[in-house]
Amino acid sequence: MSQLIKALLLMTLALMFSVTSPLTGSLSEAVAETKRVITMTGRASVGAAPDKVEISLGVSSKAETARDALTLNTANMNNVLKTLKDNGIEEKFIQTSNFSIQPDYEHFRDGRAPKIRGYRVSNSVKVLVEEIDKVGALLDKVVSSGSNQINGIRFLVSKEDELKDEARKSAVAVATRKAKLYAEAAGVKLGDVIMITESSHGGGHPVPIARTLAKEANAVPIAGGEQQLSVSVTMSWELD
């Protein structure tokens, strides 16, 4: 019995070596074939003056019944839409972004369950304005015509992607310069580029202006300023 056990053990060890050796060899070959690379990131940006503005605005209405709240909201929203169109905003530049009907609850401190005291209807639109210098006057008019929700504005650059091309070139130059510097310091030379990836930043960001409207409803100051359109490029080279 003991000799049989020894024979089985020897067979098991032989099998283990026969399976492990090829795998170990393949791993060694894979390590030997691994290429030496260097990876660097370059960042660059260009300044651009925005030439369009996206405004988020709307109407919120309350009433005892949902029907009355909807009727009131519809009337005010129609006034706002008419004001927009009367001031040169084409219908294709006006898009509904949100519409809701929700109960308005009264809450009690004595532990009683909340009670519905009415309903609130909200209707919001996004408006694209192609002339920045008209935005302030337009906001004043839509507030006067019934809008009580100005959620913010977003400055846009029409040819943003084309303008970023200069930043892309600069970002590649920055990454290449750094890669050459490190390669020289390490005593090696750059080979072929094997990877380029990009991540972009910039573009319009919402600017809240509700407080400004509340305090200065007759004169809404709007300044477009300049936007920084940024590009980050990550590149990898083989090392010779």
C-alpha positions as CSV (number, residue, x, y, z in Angstrom):
1,M,0.0,0.0,0.0
2,S,2.8,2.4,0.9
3,Q,4.5,1.8,-2.5
4,L,1.3,2.6,-4.3
5,I,1.0,5.8,-2.4
6,K,4.5,6.8,-3.2
7,A,3.9,6.0,-6.9
8,L,0.8,8.3,-6.9
9,L,2.8,11.1,-5.2
10,L,5.5,10.8,-7.8
11,M,3.0,10.9,-10.6
12,T,1.3,14.0,-9.1
13,L,4.6,15.9,-8.8
14,A,5.5,15.0,-12.4
15,L,2.2,16.3,-13.6
16,M,2.6,19.5,-11.6
17,F,6.0,20.2,-13.2
18,S,4.8,19.4,-16.7
19,V,2.0,22.0,-16.3
20,T,3.9,24.7,-14.4
21,S,7.0,24.8,-16.6
22,P,5.2,25.9,-19.9
23,L,3.3,28.6,-18.0
24,T,6.4,29.9,-16.3
25,G,8.1,30.0,-19.7
26,S,5.2,31.9,-21.2
27,L,5.2,34.4,-18.4
28,S,9.0,35.0,-18.9
29,E,8.5,35.5,-22.6
30,A,5.7,38.0,-21.9
31,V,7.9,39.9,-19.5
32,A,10.7,39.9,-22.0
33,E,8.4,41.3,-24.7
34,T,7.1,44.1,-22.5
35,K,8.1,47.4,-24.1
36,R,9.6,50.3,-22.2
37,V,7.4,53.3,-22.4
38,I,7.1,56.8,-21.0
39,T,3.8,58.6,-20.5
40,M,3.3,62.4,-20.1
41,T,0.4,64.8,-19.9
42,G,0.3,68.2,-21.4
43,R,-2.3,70.9,-20.6
44,A,-3.1,74.1,-22.5
45,S,-5.9,76.6,-22.8
46,V,-7.1,79.4,-25.0
47,G,-9.3,82.4,-24.1
48,A,-12.5,83.0,-26.0
49,A,-15.3,85.6,-25.6
50,P,-18.7,84.0,-25.5
51,D,-21.2,85.0,-28.2
52,K,-24.3,83.3,-27.1
53,V,-26.3,82.8,-23.8
54,E,-28.6,80.0,-22.7
55,I,-31.1,81.2,-20.1
56,S,-33.1,78.9,-17.9
57,L,-36.3,80.5,-16.8
58,G,-39.9,79.7,-16.0
59,V,-43.1,80.2,-14.0
60,S,-44.2,78.6,-10.7
61,S,-47.8,79.0,-9.7
62,K,-49.8,78.1,-6.6
63,A,-53.5,77.6,-6.1
64,E,-55.9,75.6,-3.9
65,T,-56.7,73.1,-6.7
66,A,-54.4,71.6,-9.3
67,R,-56.8,72.9,-12.0
68,D,-56.6,76.5,-10.8
69,A,-52.8,76.3,-10.4
70,L,-52.5,75.0,-14.0
71,T,-54.7,77.7,-15.4
72,L,-52.8,80.4,-13.7
73,N,-49.4,78.9,-14.7
74,T,-50.6,78.5,-18.4
75,A,-51.6,82.1,-18.6
76,N,-48.4,83.4,-17.2
77,M,-46.2,81.1,-19.2
78,N,-48.0,82.1,-22.4
79,N,-47.3,85.8,-21.6
80,V,-43.6,84.9,-21.1
81,L,-43.4,83.0,-24.4
82,K,-45.1,85.8,-26.2
83,T,-42.6,88.3,-24.7
84,L,-39.7,86.1,-25.8
85,K,-41.0,85.9,-29.4
86,D,-41.8,89.6,-29.5
87,N,-38.2,90.3,-28.6
88,G,-36.8,88.3,-31.5
89,I,-36.3,84.9,-30.0
90,E,-37.2,82.3,-32.6
91,E,-39.4,79.4,-31.5
92,K,-36.6,76.9,-32.3
93,F,-34.5,78.5,-29.6
94,I,-37.1,77.9,-26.9
95,Q,-37.3,74.4,-25.4
96,T,-39.3,73.1,-22.4
97,S,-36.9,71.7,-19.9
98,N,-39.3,70.8,-17.0
99,F,-43.0,70.7,-16.2
100,S,-44.5,69.5,-12.9
101,I,-47.6,69.5,-10.8
102,Q,-47.1,68.8,-7.1
103,P,-49.1,69.1,-3.9
104,D,-48.1,71.8,-1.5
105,Y,-48.2,70.4,2.0
106,E,-48.7,72.2,5.3
107,H,-46.5,70.6,8.1
108,F,-47.3,70.7,11.8
109,R,-45.0,70.7,14.8
110,D,-47.4,68.7,17.0
111,G,-46.8,65.5,15.1
112,R,-50.0,65.6,13.0
113,A,-49.7,64.2,9.5
114,P,-49.0,66.8,6.7
115,K,-52.1,68.3,5.1
116,I,-52.4,69.3,1.4
117,R,-53.1,73.1,1.3
118,G,-52.9,73.5,-2.4
119,Y,-50.9,72.7,-5.5
120,R,-47.9,74.1,-7.3
121,V,-47.4,74.0,-11.1
122,S,-43.9,74.7,-12.5
123,N,-43.0,75.1,-16.1
124,S,-39.4,75.9,-17.2
125,V,-37.8,76.5,-20.6
126,K,-34.3,77.0,-21.9
127,V,-33.8,80.0,-24.1
128,L,-30.9,80.5,-26.5
129,V,-30.1,84.2,-27.0
130,E,-27.6,85.0,-29.8
131,E,-26.9,88.6,-28.8
132,I,-25.4,88.9,-25.3
133,D,-26.0,92.7,-25.1
134,K,-29.7,92.1,-25.2
135,V,-29.9,89.6,-22.3
136,G,-30.3,92.1,-19.5
137,A,-33.2,93.9,-21.1
138,L,-34.8,90.6,-22.1
139,L,-34.6,89.3,-18.5
140,D,-36.3,92.4,-17.2
141,K,-39.1,92.0,-19.8
142,V,-39.8,88.3,-19.0
143,V,-39.9,88.9,-15.3
144,S,-42.4,91.8,-15.9
145,S,-44.5,89.5,-18.1
146,G,-44.9,86.7,-15.4
147,S,-41.7,84.7,-15.0
148,N,-40.8,84.2,-11.4
149,Q,-38.1,81.6,-11.9
150,I,-34.7,82.6,-13.4
151,N,-32.5,79.6,-12.6
152,G,-29.4,80.9,-14.3
153,I,-27.6,81.7,-17.5
154,R,-24.8,79.9,-19.3
155,F,-22.4,81.6,-21.7
156,L,-21.5,79.7,-24.8
157,V,-18.9,79.9,-27.5
158,S,-20.1,79.0,-31.0
159,K,-16.9,77.7,-32.5
160,E,-15.6,76.2,-29.3
161,D,-14.2,73.0,-30.8
162,E,-12.3,74.9,-33.6
163,L,-10.8,77.3,-31.0
164,K,-9.7,74.4,-28.9
165,D,-7.5,73.2,-31.8
166,E,-4.8,75.7,-30.9
167,A,-4.9,74.4,-27.3
168,R,-4.6,70.8,-28.6
169,K,-1.4,71.7,-30.5
170,S,0.0,73.4,-27.5
171,A,-0.9,70.6,-25.2
172,V,0.9,68.1,-27.4
173,A,3.9,70.3,-27.5
174,V,4.0,70.5,-23.7
175,A,3.7,66.7,-23.3
176,T,6.4,66.2,-25.9
177,R,8.8,68.6,-24.3
178,K,8.4,67.0,-20.9
179,A,8.9,63.5,-22.3
180,K,12.1,64.6,-24.1
181,L,13.3,66.2,-20.9
182,Y,12.8,63.0,-18.8
183,A,14.2,60.7,-21.5
184,E,17.3,62.8,-21.7
185,A,17.7,62.8,-18.0
186,A,17.3,59.0,-17.9
187,G,19.8,58.5,-20.7
188,V,17.3,57.1,-23.2
189,K,15.7,58.3,-26.4
190,L,12.1,58.7,-27.4
191,G,10.7,56.3,-30.0
192,D,7.4,56.2,-31.7
193,V,4.2,57.6,-30.2
194,I,2.0,54.7,-29.3
195,M,-1.0,56.4,-27.6
196,I,-2.7,59.8,-27.5
197,T,-5.8,60.6,-25.4
198,E,-7.6,63.8,-24.8
199,S,-9.8,65.3,-22.1
200,S,-11.3,68.7,-22.6
201,H,-12.5,71.3,-20.1
202,G,-14.2,74.7,-20.3
203,G,-17.4,75.7,-22.0
204,G,-20.3,77.4,-20.5
205,H,-21.2,77.0,-16.8
206,P,-24.5,78.1,-15.2
207,V,-24.5,81.4,-13.5
208,P,-27.2,81.9,-10.9
209,I,-28.8,85.3,-11.0
210,A,-32.0,85.0,-9.0
211,R,-30.7,87.2,-6.3
212,T,-29.8,89.9,-8.7
213,L,-33.3,89.9,-10.2
214,A,-34.9,90.2,-6.8
215,K,-32.9,93.3,-5.9
216,E,-32.5,94.9,-9.3
217,A,-35.4,93.9,-11.4
218,N,-35.2,97.0,-13.6
219,A,-31.5,96.7,-14.5
220,V,-30.0,93.2,-14.8
221,P,-26.2,93.5,-15.3
222,I,-24.9,90.8,-17.6
223,A,-21.1,90.5,-18.3
224,G,-19.9,87.7,-20.6
225,G,-16.2,88.1,-19.8
226,E,-13.9,85.5,-21.3
227,Q,-13.9,81.7,-21.1
228,Q,-10.9,79.5,-20.8
229,L,-11.2,76.5,-23.1
230,S,-8.8,73.9,-21.8
231,V,-7.4,70.7,-23.2
232,S,-5.4,67.9,-21.5
233,V,-3.5,65.5,-23.7
234,T,-1.9,62.3,-22.4
235,M,0.7,60.7,-24.7
236,S,2.9,57.6,-24.5
237,W,6.1,56.9,-26.4
238,E,8.3,53.8,-26.8
239,L,11.8,54.2,-25.4
240,D,14.7,53.3,-27.7
